[in-house]
Amino acid sequence: MGCRISSSNNENFAPSTNRTDINATADEMSSSRMDPTDQQPTSVDYKARLERKQCLAKETPEPVYDLADCNLKDVPPGVFIMCKVLRKELLSLANNRLTSLTGGGALNDLQLLVTLNLTSNRFRKLPEEIGTLQNLRELLLANNSLERLPVQINRLQKLQLLDLSSNNLTTIEPLSFMANLRILNICGNPRLTKLPNQLATCDNLVDLVLDPNTIVEPPTEVIEAGTYAIVKYLSTGEVLARPPEDQQDSRAKTSTINFINSERDELRAAELAREKHQKEKQLLERERLAYEKDYLAESKLHEQQQRKKQQLLEQLLQQQNQNESHVTRLQEEKQSERQRLINDILKDEQHSSQLVDKLLSLKNGPDPAFLERERQEQEQLIEQLRNQQNDLRKQEVLTAMTNLLENEINVIQNFHNQRDQSSRNILEREYETNNLLNNVFLNCDRNRQDIIDQVNCNEDIQKSAVAALIARNDSRTWGLVEQVRIVESQLAALTTYEIDRKKINQDDQINHLSEQRINLTFVLMDLLKQQDQRKQQLLDTLKIIERQKEGEQTDFWLLQYQKLLDHQPAEITQDSASLDPILGYQFLENGVVHCLPFLSKIWQNRDKELSSVTDGDLLEAGVQNPADRRAILASIASYYDYLNRRIEFPEGDTSPESPTAPPPPTEEQPDPSCPPEEEAAAVVNGGLQFAECVICMEETVQVIFLPCGHMCCCSGCHTEIRDCPMCRAYIERKIKVIQP
């Protein structure tokens, strides 16, 4: 059975109300500020509830940090610093399983805290740092296991409400000189039997809630007289008379109402101050960010200074160790030098004594036994030297053989590794090449079928096919093509020869070759111009044929193409190999290139050798002019004379109409002006050997640059360049050479 006692100066109150009413009144202020969710516990996951409450505390502007009823064993880290940053005034950790406050951080961060609710936990003692909460006004510690209070609790000079009900306290002596303490609840402490005299120093104590059945000192009549009588008794030992019951009730109600009104006024003041706190929040946030930034910069600077200091100390220590090792080495060298000098002195003394003995012995005459012993020692010494020399030779031979074997093993290992790597690279390239060839074949078949479909559907394509077939059967066009091929082969040979001359730095040869290359370039440009003119003439002929066709006959050009194929001679229907450049050059020199189409029948006759061609064969082939037949036979004879090495490469005067080779060698110019015999042989036996591309050094050359005439790039590398890589001349035109 508990009792609540209220009094003011010289007022006595009637005893006794119910204990539940006392506890409800004592917890009125704290329960009014707690979150409504704590009053009605729900079956929610504690972890989710904790996260929700922490998020709510960070986002809401209310000065309340509520973590009640979260089944906590330790305070979550960073809670105290968050209360300081967010300027929270109420921290509720009620209805948990806490035993200490060490996990939340430093209690110094709770300087702004006004209310601390630790009700219904498992505290046995409070930390000594609780005295640092200078602004704390309400401290609720009911339903714990406190056995004693820390001495520093009396430093809470602004504390007004202290709830210590339902604990295991034996004394409350630390509660002294607390000038603002007004409500003290100590009921539910069965081991507390005596109130200390220090409690009388709390001048503003208004309500004292206790169990009169367990309190022995002060006496029961003093407890029934009220709080003022208890304080008076503890200070002077005087027992005051008990006031009437009705007066006691009215005074108690008046005192309680005044206290509650004062508390409400404080709440209104706190509500007004809340807006001010909200305005200060942003400023504090900026200050906090600036402080954190400065703190990070200072930390980095401190770390850099510490690192530099450590490096300097390490360098000094290393230098000191080096100096010590150097001094030690010098001392050892000095000691060894000293020992060596002593040994030399002893050896010299011994040697001098031996010389004196020998001189004395020689004075008396040589001793035969001594001479014999000396001879034997000399022989033994010679034998030992001979054996040592043989051993040294054997050792040197073995060492040399070992080194040779190691080098040989390394060479073999490197060879095997390189061979394996080369094999892998070759297989990879072969696989990639096969894939590329398969793709090319597939694309070729697909493109061929597309072209055939287009030819069947498109009249312009049929017309172009007819024009191409007419140009192929035209003797003049065919002669121009062969002349272009000859000039191209000559340009390729001159370019290859010029590259070889540049390698050996023969500038005079290069200048002469450049003149001939430019002349050949002019000839090639003239031949290409003639080709374009002949092509235009054939197109004009096609236009005349097109004007002469009657009606809207379907597939007219396709039928014309078939007629040309039907009337084409059998000897030129098959694909013929390209003309040998040497033979073509002879035809060009003798002016019978225009007769080459008539010789197609002779080329296709595999049973007849070229050397056995007669005048009758040429007449049968269609060459009617006797001068042309004689020139053809002379060209064939010169060609076979060159093959048999009876004459050099054909030479003649340089003219813009016919390409020529370089001039013959002279005494001042020992190198030949034409390609060497090896190159000429390669041209005769297997066709012209094109040089490698000067850029990629892998593919053969296929493009001629105009106007310089160099043939030095492949079909892949020429697309990216604008100047000739050999002479740096600007490229106006590029001609791709179709190799036979």
ZAMARGU-4260 file (C-alpha; in steps of 0.2 Angstrom, whole numbers, plus 5000, padded with zeros to 4 digits):
<rodrens>
0) 5000/5000/5000 | 5009/5016/4994 | 5006/5034/4999 | 5008/5051/4990 | 5012/5066/5001
5) 5011/5084/4995 | 5014/5099/5006 | 5020/5117/5006 | 5026/5128/5020 | 5018/5123/5036
10) 5004/5113/5028 | 4999/5095/5033 | 4989/5083/5022 | 4979/5068/5025 | 4987/5051/5021
15) 4984/5040/5008 | 4978/5037/4990 | 4979/5021/4980 | 4996/5016/4973 | 4990/5015/4955
20) 4984/5033/4956 | 5001/5038/4963 | 5011/5029/4949 | 4999/5036/4935 | 5002/5054/4942
25) 5021/5052/4943 | 5021/5046/4925 | 5009/5059/4918 | 5022/5070/4911 | 5032/5057/4902
30) 5017/5047/4895 | 5010/5063/4888 | 5026/5065/4877 | 5028/5047/4871 | 5023/5041/4854
35) 5005/5033/4853 | 5012/5017/4846 | 5021/5013/4863 | 5004/5013/4872 | 4997/4999/4862
40) 5010/4986/4858 | 5008/4976/4842 | 5015/4960/4836 | 5028/4968/4824 | 5045/4962/4820
45) 5057/4971/4832 | 5070/4974/4819 | 5058/4982/4807 | 5050/4992/4821 | 5068/4998/4826
50) 5072/5003/4808 | 5055/5012/4806 | 5057/5022/4823 | 5075/5027/4818 | 5069/5033/4801
55) 5054/5042/4809 | 5066/5051/4822 | 5077/5057/4808 | 5063/5063/4796 | 5051/5071/4809
60) 5054/5089/4815 | 5048/5084/4833 | 5061/5084/4846 | 5057/5066/4851 | 5069/5051/4848
65) 5058/5036/4853 | 5066/5018/4853 | 5054/5011/4866 | 5047/4993/4865 | 5060/4987/4853
70) 5067/4972/4863 | 5085/4980/4863 | 5099/4972/4873 | 5111/4986/4869 | 5108/5004/4863
75) 5111/5005/4844 | 5127/5014/4839 | 5126/5032/4835 | 5110/5036/4844 | 5118/5049/4856
80) 5127/5058/4842 | 5110/5058/4832 | 5101/5066/4846 | 5114/5079/4847 | 5114/5082/4828
85) 5095/5082/4827 | 5093/5092/4843 | 5082/5080/4851 | 5075/5084/4869 | 5066/5067/4873
90) 5075/5050/4872 | 5064/5035/4876 | 5072/5018/4878 | 5058/5011/4889 | 5051/4993/4888
95) 5068/4985/4882 | 5081/4973/4890 | 5095/4986/4892 | 5108/4984/4906 | 5120/4998/4901
100) 5121/5014/4890 | 5138/5011/4883 | 5133/5005/4866 | 5125/5022/4861 | 5141/5032/4861
105) 5147/5046/4873 | 5134/5053/4886 | 5142/5070/4883 | 5132/5071/4866 | 5116/5071/4876
110) 5118/5089/4883 | 5102/5095/4875 | 5092/5081/4882 | 5077/5086/4893 | 5068/5070/4897
115) 5077/5052/4898 | 5065/5038/4899 | 5073/5021/4905 | 5057/5013/4912 | 5055/4994/4912
120) 5073/4988/4908 | 5087/4978/4917 | 5098/4991/4924 | 5108/4987/4940 | 5118/5003/4941
125) 5119/5020/4932 | 5135/5026/4923 | 5144/5040/4932 | 5143/5050/4916 | 5125/5053/4920
130) 5130/5069/4929 | 5135/5077/4913 | 5117/5079/4907 | 5116/5097/4913 | 5099/5101/4905
135) 5090/5085/4910 | 5073/5089/4919 | 5065/5072/4920 | 5073/5055/4923 | 5062/5040/4923
140) 5070/5024/4930 | 5055/5014/4936 | 5054/4995/4935 | 5073/4991/4934 | 5085/4982/4946
145) 5095/4997/4953 | 5104/4993/4969 | 5113/5010/4971 | 5114/5027/4963 | 5130/5036/4957
150) 5137/5050/4967 | 5137/5061/4952 | 5118/5061/4951 | 5117/5076/4962 | 5125/5086/4948
155) 5109/5086/4939 | 5104/5103/4945 | 5089/5106/4933 | 5081/5089/4937 | 5063/5091/4943
160) 5056/5074/4941 | 5065/5058/4947 | 5056/5041/4946 | 5065/5027/4956 | 5050/5016/4959
165) 5051/4997/4958 | 5070/4994/4960 | 5081/4987/4974 | 5088/5002/4981 | 5095/5002/4999
170) 5099/5020/5001 | 5096/5037/4992 | 5110/5047/5000 | 5117/5053/4983 | 5101/5064/4981
175) 5107/5079/4990 | 5108/5098/4986 | 5096/5096/4970 | 5088/5113/4971 | 5075/5110/4957
180) 5070/5093/4962 | 5051/5093/4965 | 5044/5076/4962 | 5053/5060/4969 | 5045/5043/4967
185) 5054/5029/4978 | 5040/5017/4981 | 5042/4998/4977 | 5060/4997/4985 | 5057/4984/4999
190) 5076/4986/5004 | 5074/5005/5007 | 5069/5007/5025 | 5077/5024/5030 | 5077/5041/5022
195) 5094/5050/5023 | 5096/5067/5031 | 5104/5073/5014 | 5086/5073/5006 | 5082/5089/5017
200) 5094/5099/5006 | 5082/5097/4991 | 5073/5114/4995 | 5060/5113/4982 | 5054/5095/4984
205) 5035/5095/4983 | 5029/5077/4980 | 5037/5062/4988 | 5030/5045/4984 | 5035/5031/4995
210) 5029/5015/5004 | 5025/5019/5022 | 5025/5001/5027 | 5043/4998/5022 | 5050/5015/5029
215) 5055/5014/5047 | 5064/5031/5048 | 5056/5044/5049 | 5041/5037/5059 | 5024/5034/5053
220) 5016/5050/5060 | 5029/5060/5051 | 5026/5051/5035 | 5007/5054/5037 | 5010/5073/5040
225) 5016/5075/5022 | 5032/5080/5012 | 5035/5096/5022 | 5035/5087/5038 | 5047/5074/5032
230) 5059/5087/5026 | 5057/5096/5042 | 5060/5080/5052 | 5076/5075/5042 | 5083/5093/5044
235) 5079/5097/5062 | 5072/5081/5069 | 5055/5090/5074 | 5038/5081/5072 | 5025/5093/5066
240) 5006/5091/5070 | 4995/5083/5057 | 4983/5095/5048 | 4964/5092/5046 | 4960/5080/5032
245) 4950/5091/5021 | 4963/5105/5022 | 4976/5092/5018 | 4966/5086/5002 | 4963/5104/4996
250) 4981/5109/4999 | 4987/5093/4990 | 4976/5097/4975 | 4981/5115/4974 | 4999/5110/4975
255) 4997/5097/4962 | 4987/5108/4950 | 5000/5122/4952 | 5014/5110/4947 | 5004/5103/4932
260) 5000/5121/4927 | 5018/5126/4928 | 5023/5110/4918 | 5010/5115/4905 | 5017/5132/4904
265) 5034/5124/4901 | 5027/5114/4887 | 5020/5129/4879 | 5037/5137/4880 | 5045/5122/4873
270) 5032/5122/4859 | 5037/5140/4855 | 5055/5136/4856 | 5053/5122/4844 | 5051/5133/4829
275) 5067/5142/4834 | 5075/5125/4835 | 5069/5121/4818 | 5076/5137/4811 | 5093/5133/4820
280) 5093/5116/4813 | 5098/5120/4795 | 5112/5132/4802 | 5118/5118/4813 | 5117/5106/4799
285) 5128/5117/4789 | 5140/5119/4803 | 5140/5101/4806 | 5145/5098/4787 | 5158/5111/4788
290) 5165/5104/4804 | 5165/5086/4796 | 5174/5093/4781 | 5187/5102/4791 | 5189/5087/4802
295) 5192/5076/4787 | 5204/5088/4780 | 5213/5090/4796 | 5213/5071/4798 | 5221/5069/4780
300) 5234/5082/4784 | 5238/5074/4801 | 5239/5057/4792 | 5251/5065/4779 | 5261/5073/4792
305) 5262/5056/4802 | 5267/5047/4786 | 5280/5060/4782 | 5287/5059/4800 | 5287/5040/4799
310) 5296/5040/4782 | 5309/5053/4789 | 5312/5042/4804 | 5314/5026/4793 | 5326/5036/4783
315) 5336/5042/4798 | 5336/5024/4805 | 5341/5017/4789 | 5355/5030/4787 | 5361/5026/4805
320) 5361/5008/4802 | 5371/5011/4786 | 5383/5021/4796 | 5385/5008/4809 | 5388/4995/4797
325) 5401/5006/4788 | 5410/5009/4805 | 5409/4990/4809 | 5416/4986/4792 | 5430/4999/4794
330) 5435/4992/4811 | 5435/4974/4804 | 5446/4979/4790 | 5458/4989/4802 | 5458/4973/4813
335) 5462/4962/4799 | 5475/4973/4792 | 5483/4974/4809 | 5483/4955/4811 | 5490/4953/4794
340) 5505/4965/4798 | 5508/4955/4814 | 5508/4939/4804 | 5520/4946/4791 | 5532/4952/4805
345) 5532/4935/4813 | 5535/4927/4796 | 5549/4939/4792 | 5557/4935/4809 | 5556/4917/4806
350) 5563/4919/4789 | 5577/4929/4795 | 5581/4916/4809 | 5581/4903/4796 | 5593/4913/4785
355) 5605/4915/4799 | 5605/4897/4803 | 5608/4893/4784 | 5622/4905/4784 | 5630/4897/4799
360) 5628/4880/4792 | 5636/4886/4775 | 5650/4893/4784 | 5655/4876/4791 | 5651/4868/4773
365) 5635/4860/4765 | 5627/4845/4773 | 5624/4831/4761 | 5609/4825/4771 | 5602/4843/4771
370) 5605/4844/4752 | 5596/4827/4749 | 5581/4832/4759 | 5580/4849/4750 | 5580/4840/4733
375) 5566/4828/4739 | 5556/4842/4745 | 5558/4851/4729 | 5552/4836/4719 | 5537/4834/4730
380) 5533/4852/4728 | 5534/4850/4709 | 5523/4835/4709 | 5510/4843/4720 | 5510/4858/4708
385) 5508/4847/4693 | 5494/4838/4701 | 5485/4854/4706 | 5487/4861/4688 | 5479/4845/4681
390) 5465/4846/4693 | 5462/4864/4688 | 5462/4860/4670 | 5449/4846/4673 | 5439/4858/4683
395) 5439/4871/4669 | 5435/4859/4656 | 5420/4852/4666 | 5414/4870/4670 | 5415/4874/4651
400) 5406/4858/4646 | 5392/4862/4659 | 5390/4879/4653 | 5389/4873/4635 | 5376/4860/4640
405) 5365/4872/4649 | 5366/4884/4634 | 5361/4870/4622 | 5347/4865/4633 | 5341/4883/4634
410) 5342/4885/4615 | 5332/4868/4613 | 5319/4873/4625 | 5317/4890/4617 | 5316/4882/4600
415) 5303/4870/4606 | 5293/4884/4614 | 5294/4895/4598 | 5289/4880/4587 | 5274/4876/4598
420) 5269/4895/4598 | 5272/4896/4579 | 5261/4880/4576 | 5247/4887/4587 | 5248/4904/4577
425) 5248/4895/4561 | 5233/4884/4566 | 5224/4899/4572 | 5227/4909/4556 | 5222/4894/4545
430) 5206/4892/4555 | 5202/4910/4552 | 5207/4909/4534 | 5196/4894/4531 | 5181/4904/4539
435) 5185/4919/4529 | 5186/4909/4513 | 5169/4900/4517 | 5161/4917/4520 | 5168/4924/4504
440) 5162/4908/4494 | 5145/4910/4501 | 5144/4929/4498 | 5151/4926/4480 | 5138/4913/4476
445) 5124/4924/4484 | 5131/4939/4474 | 5132/4929/4458 | 5114/4923/4460 | 5108/4941/4463
450) 5118/4948/4448 | 5110/4934/4437 | 5092/4939/4444 | 5096/4958/4441 | 5102/4954/4423
455) 5086/4945/4419 | 5076/4959/4426 | 5085/4975/4421 | 5088/4981/4404 | 5102/4993/4408
460) 5112/4978/4415 | 5109/4968/4399 | 5114/4983/4389 | 5130/4984/4399 | 5134/4966/4397
465) 5132/4967/4378 | 5144/4982/4379 | 5157/4972/4389 | 5156/4957/4377 | 5158/4969/4362
470) 5173/4977/4370 | 5181/4960/4374 | 5179/4954/4356 | 5185/4971/4349 | 5203/4969/4342
475) 5208/4987/4345 | 5201/4987/4363 | 5210/4970/4366 | 5226/4978/4359 | 5225/4993/4371
480) 5222/4981/4386 | 5238/4971/4382 | 5248/4987/4380 | 5241/4993/4397 | 5246/4977/4404
485) 5264/4978/4397 | 5266/4996/4403 | 5260/4991/4420 | 5272/4976/4421 | 5286/4988/4416
490) 5281/5001/4430 | 5281/4986/4443 | 5298/4981/4437 | 5305/4999/4438 | 5297/5001/4455
495) 5305/4985/4462 | 5322/4990/4454 | 5321/5007/4461 | 5317/5000/4479 | 5333/4989/4477
500) 5343/5004/4471 | 5338/5014/4486 | 5343/5000/4498 | 5361/5002/4491 | 5360/5021/4490
505) 5363/5023/4471 | 5356/5040/4468 | 5362/5042/4450 | 5353/5025/4445 | 5337/5031/4454
510) 5337/5048/4445 | 5338/5039/4428 | 5325/5026/4433 | 5313/5041/4438 | 5314/5048/4421
515) 5310/5032/4413 | 5296/5029/4425 | 5288/5046/4421 | 5289/5042/4402 | 5280/5026/4405
520) 5267/5035/4416 | 5264/5047/4401 | 5262/5032/4390 | 5250/5023/4402 | 5239/5039/4404
525) 5238/5040/4385 | 5233/5022/4383 | 5220/5024/4397 | 5213/5039/4387 | 5213/5029/4371
530) 5203/5015/4380 | 5190/5028/4386 | 5188/5035/4368 | 5186/5017/4361 | 5174/5013/4375
535) 5164/5029/4370 | 5164/5024/4352 | 5157/5007/4357 | 5143/5015/4367 | 5139/5026/4352
540) 5137/5010/4342 | 5126/5003/4355 | 5115/5019/4355 | 5114/5017/4336 | 5108/4999/4338
545) 5096/5004/4351 | 5088/5017/4339 | 5086/5004/4325 | 5077/4991/4336 | 5058/4990/4331
550) 5044/4989/4343 | 5045/4985/4362 | 5053/4968/4360 | 5056/4960/4378 | 5074/4956/4383
555) 5081/4964/4367 | 5099/4966/4375 | 5099/4949/4382 | 5096/4942/4365 | 5109/4952/4357
560) 5121/4946/4371 | 5117/4928/4366 | 5120/4932/4348 | 5137/4938/4351 | 5141/4923/4361
565) 5135/4912/4347 | 5146/4921/4334 | 5161/4922/4345 | 5176/4911/4338 | 5179/4895/4347
570) 5197/4899/4350 | 5193/4914/4361 | 5178/4907/4371 | 5189/4899/4383 | 5199/4909/4396
575) 5216/4912/4390 | 5231/4916/4400 | 5238/4934/4400 | 5252/4938/4387 | 5270/4936/4393
580) 5277/4954/4396 | 5293/4950/4386 | 5283/4944/4371 | 5271/4958/4372 | 5286/4970/4373
585) 5293/4963/4357 | 5276/4964/4348 | 5275/4982/4354 | 5293/4986/4348 | 5288/4979/4331
590) 5271/4988/4330 | 5260/4972/4329 | 5250/4973/4345 | 5234/4976/4335 | 5236/4958/4328
595) 5236/4950/4344 | 5217/4945/4343 | 5221/4936/4327 | 5233/4925/4336 | 5220/4918/4349
600) 5218/4902/4338 | 5237/4899/4339 | 5237/4902/4358 | 5223/4889/4360 | 5232/4875/4350
605) 5241/4866/4364 | 5250/4854/4352 | 5259/4868/4342 | 5274/4877/4349 | 5275/4895/4347
610) 5293/4893/4340 | 5286/4883/4326 | 5273/4896/4320 | 5275/4899/4301 | 5269/4912/4289
615) 5255/4901/4283 | 5249/4899/4301 | 5248/4918/4302 | 5239/4919/4286 | 5227/4906/4291
620) 5224/4915/4308 | 5218/4930/4298 | 5234/4941/4297 | 5233/4947/4279 | 5247/4960/4279
625) 5264/4952/4274 | 5274/4966/4284 | 5263/4962/4300 | 5267/4943/4298 | 5286/4946/4296
630) 5285/4958/4311 | 5276/4944/4321 | 5289/4931/4317 | 5303/4943/4321 | 5295/4946/4338
635) 5294/4927/4342 | 5312/4924/4336 | 5318/4938/4348 | 5308/4932/4362 | 5316/4914/4361
640) 5333/4922/4359 | 5330/4931/4375 | 5324/4915/4383 | 5340/4906/4377 | 5351/4920/4384
645) 5358/4925/4367 | 5352/4943/4369 | 5349/4955/4384 | 5332/4962/4388 | 5325/4971/4373
650) 5330/4989/4372 | 5326/5004/4361 | 5323/5022/4360 | 5312/5030/4373 | 5296/5037/4365
655) 5279/5042/4372 | 5271/5029/4362 | 5281/5013/4367 | 5288/5009/4385 | 5307/5005/4386
660) 5318/4997/4399 | 5332/5007/4407 | 5348/5010/4397 | 5362/4998/4396 | 5376/4998/4409
665) 5392/5009/4405 | 5409/5009/4413 | 5405/5024/4425 | 5388/5015/4429 | 5393/4997/4433
670) 5375/4991/4439 | 5363/4986/4425 | 5349/4998/4421 | 5337/4983/4418 | 5331/4971/4431
675) 5344/4957/4435 | 5344/4941/4426 | 5336/4932/4441 | 5321/4944/4440 | 5320/4942/4421
680) 5320/4923/4423 | 5307/4924/4436 | 5296/4935/4424 | 5299/4923/4409 | 5296/4907/4419
685) 5282/4911/4430 | 5276/4928/4425 | 5280/4945/4433 | 5285/4944/4451 | 5276/4959/4460
690) 5285/4967/4475 | 5279/4967/4492 | 5268/4982/4499 | 5280/4995/4506 | 5267/4999/4520
695) 5261/4982/4527 | 5276/4972/4520 | 5265/4957/4518 | 5253/4958/4502 | 5259/4961/4484
700) 5258/4977/4476 | 5242/4980/4465 | 5239/4999/4463 | 5248/5011/4452 | 5249/5029/4458
705) 5247/5043/4445 | 5256/5054/4440 | 5272/5048/4448 | 5270/5030/4442 | 5275/5020/4457
710) 5267/5003/4460 | 5271/5001/4479 | 5255/4998/4488 | 5242/4984/4490 | 5224/4985/4488
715) 5221/4986/4507 | 5234/5000/4511 | 5231/5012/4497 | 5214/5018/4503 | 5221/5028/4518
720) 5235/5037/4509 | 5235/5053/4499 | 5253/5055/4495 | 5265/5042/4487 | 5275/5034/4501
725) 5290/5033/4490 | 5292/5050/4482 | 5279/5060/4493 | 5270/5066/4477 | 5252/5070/4478
730) 5241/5056/4471 | 5229/5062/4457 | 5223/5044/4451 | 5225/5026/4457 | 5224/5012/4445
735) 5222/4994/4451 | 5231/4981/4442 | 5222/4964/4439 | 5236/4951/4441 | 5235/4936/4429
</rodrens>
